[in-house]
Amino acid sequence: MKEEYDFENMTGHKNPYASKLKQQISIKVETDIVEYFQNSSKEIGIPYQKLINLYLRDCIISNRKPILTWVNT
């Protein structure tokens, strides 16, 4: 390891995979769903967005499909 590094002349490279790691989206979610994840995240100690992401990841790993029932009104 060098004793000194010259950071002034250093050229940086962006991570080519950074944009593929996460994608920002905007969705409308019912208030009670957001509150559920916010409350759960406080108990667990992680941000609620991360908790939602972990839950969705678990759905993918488990190949979990939603159970939908349609009601005619």
Helices and strands as residue ranges (DSSP letters): H 18-21, H 31-44, H 48-62
